[in-house]
Amino acid sequence: MNQDRIKRMDLLGGLGAGILGGGLALLFARWLESFAVPALLLGVATHGWAMYQKGRLERTEGLAEPRWAIVVEGVCWVLLAILVLYIGYRISVPAR
């Protein structure tokens, strides 16, 4: 099915971009440290908004998603929530 292949390539492209961003962050960690929390929050907000809008548009158009894509999206929402909670914890609890 073509829709399934498109979804897989979309996922692979996003994964590659994330790995590239992580590699760059590790390469320039010393200079980027002060931007970590704002960058994470901006990333969570933009990624979450895009996922929400994409899902809404797909449902509006009646596009059927493969089951694995639904599972991956659910896992992504859970991981985003955990990340937001972790960032909140790190901000509110002083470093030792």
Sequence and secondary structure as in RCSB ss.txt:
>XXXX:A:sequence
MNQDRIKRMDLLGGLGAGILGGGLALLFARWLESFAVPALLLGVATHGWAMYQKGRLERTEGLAEPRWAIVVEGV
CWVLLAILVLYIGYRISVPAR
>XXXX:A:secstr
 HHHHHHHHHHHHHHHHHHHHHHHHHHTHHHHGGGHHHHHHHHHHHHHHHHHHHHHHHHHHT    HHHHHHHHH
HHHHHHHHHHHHHHHHHS   
